[in-house]
Amino acid sequence: MADLQSSAADGVATITLNRPERHNAFDHGLLKGLDQALTSCRDDPEIRVVVLAARGRSFSAGADLEWMKKMASFSLEENYNDALAMADCFHTLASLNKPTIALVQGAAYGGGVGLVAASDLAIAAEETSFCFSEVRLGLIPAVISPYIIQAMGRRAAGRYFLSAETFSALEALQLGLVHRVVRGPKLAAEGERYCSLLLNNSPAAMAAVKERLLALPPPEDIRAATARWIAEIRCSAEGREGISAFLEKRSPSWLHHRQDKSSHV
């Protein structure tokens, strides 16, 4: 899997996003590989902790917009099936029967923040920035919304979903999205420290905590609903326009409308 690197040692599996030239933006192939890697960790009794990391300057820019633009030309049902595969991957991460740790650096945007929120523990380098930029593109952060709202609360999630403003690692810490903020060079060492803490604990007890105390309610309904929402808006006129405008490095049509109205004031 070129888009992922996996390794395991002393009960800890590390899954590394490996598309640094695309800021680790994910497409169907990366999500499928990530889901398979997580499932392999779930089924391996020797693996007791899973670390999610990323190569390069960014943790993840979220969904690859070239992939999203391609999908926007497909049918609603094809978009739904594609989005459901994304929802399944996030569910696999969030419901894994072993504790997960996200090591976050650079930038985490959109779905990249979703990976952070779906992990049990999140450690961020102090220079990390976070953003839900979907509404600028005519989209919504549908599939990741249950995990974000669970991590940050409805009010905070609503603010950042609607404003698309960028926020810092320290703000993410205050909001509960991440648990620790450290200097960049210490990120890996802090991850190792938490791995050591988790390896002291009963695997069965930690699995029970995740399954019985922390699980989101009806996951099948959540996955299906959020997949349908993103499929519908991805196929919409503004969804297609927003992605095209970003890739073509121009302003979307709704900004032109705003400028036209301003000129008549």
Helices and strands as residue ranges (DSSP letters): E 4-9, E 12-17, G 20-22, H 28-43, E 49-54, H 65-72, H 76-94, E 100-104, E 107-109, H 111-118, E 121-125, E 129-131, G 134-137, H 145-152, H 154-163, E 167-168, H 169-175, E 180-182, G 184-186, H 187-199, H 203-208, I 209-213, H 219-234, H 237-247, H 253-262
